[in-house]
């Protein structure tokens, strides 16, 4: 009998739960609004109980997550502005419910690995992945393994230099005008008082966005020195976003780098990177 894998992409707005074949084809899928942990995780459990049993479960989740494997809270949520989710035992609850080997990565670690293996990162040793949407997250995969120290990276919260003339206060509940506070999707909407999807023809909007995101690329360049930096998420995959960021990076780094600036591109797997990354976690457990 063909082996089935369980994959969950846990987002701040919605969860995607899927039964995936060993060749990474989606067999069944459901999308669940992210409300409370009990309601949302209960719906995920109900989905898996109503379909063929899976041999392992992989989760790609929004964070912050507790990723210290020696902690009894490994795989639980850290302090998050998402109401009700701080401390939610995401991995522990789903692993107990399904009764199969299970593991978790962040929603930028898993896509970074997926892009390294199957997407725009194929052929590169070090792949950085950035999602720009409701929040900003950024991770790095080295030879297909997510980089972690004591915690996973939280580069969406780096301080940034305010662009001349920008008086927007920032909307991060922790830091105000960090990168996420200045450049996430809700920040774009609040700064310009408009749905970002209605601003397609506004060069001033997207050049300003690129100027902030270029500061993340600069930080990446001088810290992890990745070969390629891939942008995903609703704003990150805009058709011209990678090009705008690349031009801003050249201005921002002012020619200072050992081997030139890294490649900046759009994620090759698009909206499927997180779910494919979760399935790869599961496949690595069996």
VOPAGU-2260 file (C-alpha; in pm, 1 decimal, decimal comma):
REM VOPAGU-2260
SITE   aa  ch    i         X         Y         Z
SITE  UNK   A    0       0,0       0,0       0,0
SITE  UNK   A    1     124,2     349,2     -84,5
SITE  UNK   A    2     258,2     544,1     212,1
SITE  UNK   A    3      72,7     862,1     306,4
SITE  UNK   A    4     217,5    1157,3     492,5
SITE  UNK   A    5      47,1    1421,9     701,5
SITE  UNK   A    6     134,7    1786,2     639,7
SITE  UNK   A    7      13,7    2096,0     823,4
SITE  UNK   A    8      93,0    2452,7     729,2
SITE  UNK   A    9      -8,0    2657,7    1031,9
SITE  UNK   A   10     -59,2    3024,8     952,9
SITE  UNK   A   11    -183,4    3318,3    1152,4
SITE  UNK   A   12    -487,8    3349,8     926,0
SITE  UNK   A   13    -551,3    2991,0     821,9
SITE  UNK   A   14    -423,6    2635,1     862,1
SITE  UNK   A   15    -381,3    2397,5     569,2
SITE  UNK   A   16    -391,3    2029,1     656,8
SITE  UNK   A   17    -321,9    1768,8     390,2
SITE  UNK   A   18    -275,1    1402,6     319,1
SITE  UNK   A   19      26,8    1385,0      88,9
SITE  UNK   A   20     171,5    1094,5    -107,9
SITE  UNK   A   21     533,6     991,6     -67,0
SITE  UNK   A   22     596,7    1160,9    -403,2
SITE  UNK   A   23     454,8    1482,0    -248,8
SITE  UNK   A   24     127,3    1491,0    -439,8
SITE  UNK   A   25    -164,5    1629,5    -236,5
SITE  UNK   A   26    -430,6    1359,1    -195,6
SITE  UNK   A   27    -674,9    1542,5      34,6
SITE  UNK   A   28    -661,9    1895,1     176,1
SITE  UNK   A   29    -864,1    2122,2     400,5
SITE  UNK   A   30    -828,0    2489,7     490,5
SITE  UNK   A   31    -924,2    2592,9     841,1
SITE  UNK   A   32    -952,8    2949,4     977,5
SITE  UNK   A   33    -708,8    3023,7    1258,8
SITE  UNK   A   34    -932,2    3104,7    1556,2
SITE  UNK   A   35    -854,0    2957,9    1899,8
SITE  UNK   A   36    -609,8    2669,1    1949,8
SITE  UNK   A   37    -883,5    2431,6    2066,7
SITE  UNK   A   38   -1111,5    2508,9    1774,2
SITE  UNK   A   39    -842,4    2514,6    1506,0
SITE  UNK   A   40    -640,3    2214,4    1622,3
SITE  UNK   A   41    -962,5    2023,8    1685,1
SITE  UNK   A   42   -1058,7    2077,0    1321,6
SITE  UNK   A   43    -713,9    1956,6    1210,4
SITE  UNK   A   44    -752,2    1643,8    1421,3
SITE  UNK   A   45   -1098,5    1582,2    1277,3
SITE  UNK   A   46    -961,4    1609,7     923,6
SITE  UNK   A   47    -693,4    1348,1     981,2
SITE  UNK   A   48    -930,6    1113,1    1163,7
SITE  UNK   A   49   -1163,1    1116,2     863,2
SITE  UNK   A   50    -901,6    1016,6     602,8
SITE  UNK   A   51    -653,2     732,7     546,7
SITE  UNK   A   52    -399,4     698,0     827,2
SITE  UNK   A   53     -67,7     874,6     778,7
SITE  UNK   A   54     271,9     731,4     868,8
SITE  UNK   A   55     420,1    1059,8     994,4
SITE  UNK   A   56     328,1    1425,1    1041,6
SITE  UNK   A   57     522,8    1737,9     951,7
SITE  UNK   A   58     422,5    2087,8    1061,3
SITE  UNK   A   59     538,2    2423,0     923,3
SITE  UNK   A   60     412,6    2688,4    1163,4
SITE  UNK   A   61     403,3    3057,2    1230,8
SITE  UNK   A   62     592,5    3149,1    1540,1
SITE  UNK   A   63     768,5    3216,4    1753,7
SITE  UNK   A   64     814,1    2849,2    1837,8
SITE  UNK   A   65    1003,5    2678,4    2117,2
SITE  UNK   A   66    1262,9    2477,1    1923,8
SITE  UNK   A   67    1490,9    2364,8    2208,8
SITE  UNK   A   68    1455,8    1986,0    2190,2
SITE  UNK   A   69    1551,9    1953,0    2556,9
SITE  UNK   A   70    1252,3    2163,1    2661,6
SITE  UNK   A   71     929,8    1991,2    2769,7
SITE  UNK   A   72     755,6    2262,9    2566,1
SITE  UNK   A   73     935,4    2179,0    2240,5
SITE  UNK   A   74     704,6    2257,2    1948,9
SITE  UNK   A   75     481,7    2491,6    2149,3
SITE  UNK   A   76     416,8    2855,7    2067,9
SITE  UNK   A   77     622,8    3123,8    2235,2
SITE  UNK   A   78     492,5    3471,3    2312,5
SITE  UNK   A   79     295,6    3577,1    2006,8
SITE  UNK   A   80      67,5    3872,7    1935,3
SITE  UNK   A   81    -183,7    3622,1    1793,2
SITE  UNK   A   82    -458,9    3617,7    2059,5
SITE  UNK   A   83    -489,6    3292,4    2259,0
SITE  UNK   A   84    -192,2    3120,4    2091,3
SITE  UNK   A   85      93,4    3196,7    2331,0
SITE  UNK   A   86     199,4    2865,4    2483,5
SITE  UNK   A   87     -27,5    2655,2    2259,0
SITE  UNK   A   88     116,6    2297,7    2244,4
SITE  UNK   A   89      92,7    2268,3    1868,3
SITE  UNK   A   90     330,5    1978,3    1809,6
SITE  UNK   A   91     248,6    1792,1    2130,8
SITE  UNK   A   92    -125,6    1799,3    2076,4
SITE  UNK   A   93    -121,3    1687,5    1712,2
SITE  UNK   A   94     144,2    1420,5    1775,1
SITE  UNK   A   95     -67,8    1275,6    2055,4
SITE  UNK   A   96    -385,0    1289,7    1847,0
SITE  UNK   A   97    -235,7    1116,5    1542,0
SITE  UNK   A   98      -4,1     880,3    1729,4
SITE  UNK   A   99     268,5     891,8    1463,0
SITE  UNK   A  100     623,8    1033,6    1445,7
SITE  UNK   A  101     588,1    1410,6    1417,2
SITE  UNK   A  102     810,4    1715,3    1401,7
SITE  UNK   A  103     788,3    2087,1    1341,2
SITE  UNK   A  104     975,8    2372,3    1175,4
SITE  UNK   A  105     886,4    2736,9    1135,6
SITE  UNK   A  106     695,7    2864,9     834,3
SITE  UNK   A  107    1020,6    2999,2     689,4
SITE  UNK   A  108    1249,8    2707,9     778,4
SITE  UNK   A  109    1032,1    2446,9     605,0
SITE  UNK   A  110     989,6    2653,7     284,1
SITE  UNK   A  111    1364,7    2722,6     278,0
SITE  UNK   A  112    1429,5    2348,5     280,3
SITE  UNK   A  113    1158,8    2287,9      18,5
SITE  UNK   A  114    1303,3    2555,9    -209,5
SITE  UNK   A  115    1654,6    2413,1    -161,9
SITE  UNK   A  116    1535,7    2067,2    -257,6
SITE  UNK   A  117    1269,3    2133,9    -520,3
SITE  UNK   A  118    1233,2    2503,6    -598,3
SITE  UNK   A  119    1431,6    2813,0    -689,4
SITE  UNK   A  120    1707,4    2717,9    -444,3
SITE  UNK   A  121    1809,1    2399,8    -627,3
SITE  UNK   A  122    2183,7    2407,5    -691,0
SITE  UNK   A  123    2259,9    2654,2    -410,6
SITE  UNK   A  124    2425,7    2547,7     -86,0
SITE  UNK   A  125    2275,1    2815,3     139,6
SITE  UNK   A  126    1919,0    2929,3      80,3
SITE  UNK   A  127    1745,2    3207,7     270,9
SITE  UNK   A  128    1367,7    3233,5     262,0
SITE  UNK   A  129    1162,5    3539,5     355,2
SITE  UNK   A  130     786,2    3555,5     381,1
SITE  UNK   A  131     623,4    3898,3     363,6
SITE  UNK   A  132     254,2    3894,3     444,4
SITE  UNK   A  133      64,4    3933,9     769,9
SITE  UNK   A  134     408,1    3935,5     933,5
SITE  UNK   A  135     766,1    3902,8     815,1
SITE  UNK   A  136     963,1    3587,8     882,4
SITE  UNK   A  137    1305,7    3485,1     757,6
SITE  UNK   A  138    1506,0    3164,8     782,9
SITE  UNK   A  139    1813,3    2997,8     635,1
SITE  UNK   A  140    1872,0    2640,3     519,3
SITE  UNK   A  141    2233,1    2521,6     492,7
SITE  UNK   A  142    2264,6    2210,2     276,7
SITE  UNK   A  143    1895,1    2150,2     337,8
SITE  UNK   A  144    1909,1    2185,4     718,6
SITE  UNK   A  145    1750,6    2486,3     893,4
SITE  UNK   A  146    1998,3    2701,0    1083,7
SITE  UNK   A  147    1916,2    2727,8    1452,7
SITE  UNK   A  148    2095,9    2849,3    1756,2
SITE  UNK   A  149    1925,3    2845,9    2094,9
SITE  UNK   A  150    1613,5    2962,8    1909,3
SITE  UNK   A  151    1512,6    2987,7    1547,6
SITE  UNK   A  152    1595,2    3314,4    1373,9
SITE  UNK   A  153    1354,4    3608,1    1408,0
SITE  UNK   A  154    1493,1    3839,6    1142,6
SITE  UNK   A  155    1156,7    4000,0    1082,8
SITE  UNK   A  156    1218,5    4192,3    1404,3
SITE  UNK   A  157    1556,4    4343,8    1322,0
SITE  UNK   A  158    1581,5    4721,4    1367,7
SITE  UNK   A  159    1578,6    4915,6    1043,2
SITE  UNK   A  160    1688,4    5260,7     938,9
SITE  UNK   A  161    1384,1    5479,0     881,5
SITE  UNK   A  162    1359,7    5589,4     519,4
SITE  UNK   A  163    1377,5    5967,7     476,9
SITE  UNK   A  164    1033,2    6123,3     488,1
SITE  UNK   A  165     857,0    5816,4     627,6
SITE  UNK   A  166     666,3    5922,9     938,6
SITE  UNK   A  167     472,9    5597,5     986,4
SITE  UNK   A  168     500,0    5491,8    1351,7
SITE  UNK   A  169     518,6    5118,4    1282,6
SITE  UNK   A  170     278,4    4853,4    1405,2
SITE  UNK   A  171     480,8    4579,8    1574,0
SITE  UNK   A  172     328,1    4534,1    1923,6
SITE  UNK   A  173     673,7    4455,3    2063,3
SITE  UNK   A  174     910,4    4691,9    1881,9
SITE  UNK   A  175     698,4    4945,0    1693,2
SITE  UNK   A  176     917,4    5030,9    1395,5
SITE  UNK   A  177    1120,2    4711,3    1343,6
SITE  UNK   A  178    1122,2    4559,0     994,0
SITE  UNK   A  179     792,0    4378,7    1045,1
SITE  UNK   A  180     638,6    4688,3    1198,9
SITE  UNK   A  181     733,7    4897,4     897,0
SITE  UNK   A  182     694,9    4656,7     605,8
SITE  UNK   A  183     447,8    4373,0     673,0
SITE  UNK   A  184     122,5    4363,5     478,0
SITE  UNK   A  185     -86,7    4530,4     751,3
SITE  UNK   A  186     178,3    4805,7     779,5
SITE  UNK   A  187     145,3    4875,1     406,2
SITE  UNK   A  188    -233,8    4887,7     439,9
SITE  UNK   A  189    -221,8    5118,2     743,4
SITE  UNK   A  190      46,1    5351,1     606,6
SITE  UNK   A  191    -136,6    5405,0     276,0
SITE  UNK   A  192    -491,7    5355,7     409,6
SITE  UNK   A  193    -566,3    5104,1     137,1
SITE  UNK   A  194    -571,9    4732,1      66,1
SITE  UNK   A  195    -225,5    4650,4     -77,7
SITE  UNK   A  196    -393,8    4463,8    -363,7
SITE  UNK   A  197    -537,8    4796,5    -484,9
SITE  UNK   A  198    -194,2    4964,3    -500,4
SITE  UNK   A  199     -42,1    4773,0    -791,9
SITE  UNK   A  200      37,5    5081,7    -999,2
SITE  UNK   A  201     194,7    5282,8    -714,8
SITE  UNK   A  202     572,7    5284,2    -760,3
SITE  UNK   A  203     610,6    5498,0    -448,3
SITE  UNK   A  204     444,7    5228,1    -236,3
SITE  UNK   A  205     656,0    4939,4    -362,6
SITE  UNK   A  206     983,1    5129,4    -385,3
SITE  UNK   A  207     944,2    5220,4     -17,2
SITE  UNK   A  208     861,9    4858,2      66,0
SITE  UNK   A  209    1168,6    4741,0    -126,8
SITE  UNK   A  210    1388,3    4990,8      56,9
SITE  UNK   A  211    1292,8    4834,3     392,1
SITE  UNK   A  212    1323,1    4476,0     270,2
SITE  UNK   A  213    1664,6    4555,8     121,3
SITE  UNK   A  214    1786,3    4624,8     473,8
SITE  UNK   A  215    1703,9    4264,2     560,3
SITE  UNK   A  216    1902,1    4148,0     256,9
SITE  UNK   A  217    2193,8    4361,8     374,1
SITE  UNK   A  218    2176,9    4200,9     719,5
SITE  UNK   A  219    2164,1    3856,8     559,0
SITE  UNK   A  220    2461,5    3943,5     336,0
SITE  UNK   A  221    2681,8    4048,1     626,1
SITE  UNK   A  222    2574,0    3771,6     866,3
SITE  UNK   A  223    2479,0    3441,3     700,4
SITE  UNK   A  224    2615,5    3529,9     351,7
SITE  UNK   A  225    2354,9    3311,8     174,9
SITE  UNK   A  226    2388,7    3220,3    -191,5
SITE  UNK   A  227    2029,3    3313,8    -270,2
SITE  UNK   A  228    1748,5    3495,2     -88,1
SITE  UNK   A  229    1396,5    3397,7    -191,8
SITE  UNK   A  230    1090,7    3607,7    -116,8
SITE  UNK   A  231     749,6    3450,1     -59,1
SITE  UNK   A  232     420,3    3553,9      96,9
SITE  UNK   A  233     156,3    3775,3     -57,4
SITE  UNK   A  234     384,0    4078,5     -94,3
SITE  UNK   A  235     707,4    3886,9    -144,1
SITE  UNK   A  236     585,9    3716,8    -462,6
SITE  UNK   A  237     455,9    4030,4    -631,9
SITE  UNK   A  238     577,4    4008,6    -995,1
SITE  UNK   A  239     826,5    4294,8    -965,0
SITE  UNK   A  240     910,9    4277,6    -595,2
SITE  UNK   A  241    1235,4    4080,5    -619,1
SITE  UNK   A  242    1368,3    4314,9    -888,4
SITE  UNK   A  243    1282,8    4622,6    -681,4
SITE  UNK   A  244    1451,1    4472,7    -375,4
SITE  UNK   A  245    1758,5    4378,5    -578,7
SITE  UNK   A  246    1799,3    4734,5    -705,6
SITE  UNK   A  247    1756,6    4872,1    -353,0
SITE  UNK   A  248    2016,6    4623,6    -224,5
SITE  UNK   A  249    2275,7    4752,3    -470,6
SITE  UNK   A  250    2219,8    5104,4    -340,2
SITE  UNK   A  251    2210,5    4995,7      22,8
SITE  UNK   A  252    2528,3    4785,3      25,6
SITE  UNK   A  253    2715,8    5055,0    -169,5
SITE  UNK   A  254    2935,7    4793,3    -331,6
SITE  UNK   A  255    3067,2    4658,6      -0,9
SITE  UNK   A  256    3071,5    4277,2     -10,6
SITE  UNK   A  257    3335,8    4010,3     -54,8
SITE  UNK   A  258    3179,4    3820,8    -343,0
SITE  UNK   A  259    2901,3    4054,6    -451,7
SITE  UNK   A  260    2541,7    4066,5    -336,7
SITE  UNK   A  261    2346,2    3740,3    -310,7
SITE  UNK   A  262    2088,6    3648,5    -571,7
SITE  UNK   A  263    1746,9    3794,3    -483,4
SITE  UNK   A  264    1451,9    3615,6    -641,4
SITE  UNK   A  265    1090,9    3510,4    -594,8
SITE  UNK   A  266    1020,0    3174,8    -431,2
SITE  UNK   A  267     989,0    2906,9    -697,1
SITE  UNK   A  268     725,0    2697,6    -517,7
SITE  UNK   A  269     500,3    2995,0    -455,0
SITE  UNK   A  270     213,7    2935,1    -215,3
SITE  UNK   A  271     293,3    2562,9    -191,6
SITE  UNK   A  272     638,7    2601,5     -31,8
SITE  UNK   A  273     513,1    2572,1     326,1
SITE  UNK   A  274     295,5    2266,5     273,4
SITE  UNK   A  275     564,1    2091,3      66,8
SITE  UNK   A  276     816,1    2174,6     338,3
SITE  UNK   A  277     586,4    2021,0     600,2
SITE  UNK   A  278     551,3    1706,8     388,5
SITE  UNK   A  279     930,5    1683,1     359,7
SITE  UNK   A  280     956,4    1693,0     739,4
SITE  UNK   A  281     716,3    1399,3     757,5
SITE  UNK   A  282     895,1    1207,2     485,0
SITE  UNK   A  283    1220,4    1242,0     677,4
SITE  UNK   A  284    1063,0    1067,5     978,7
SITE  UNK   A  285     976,1     738,0     805,2
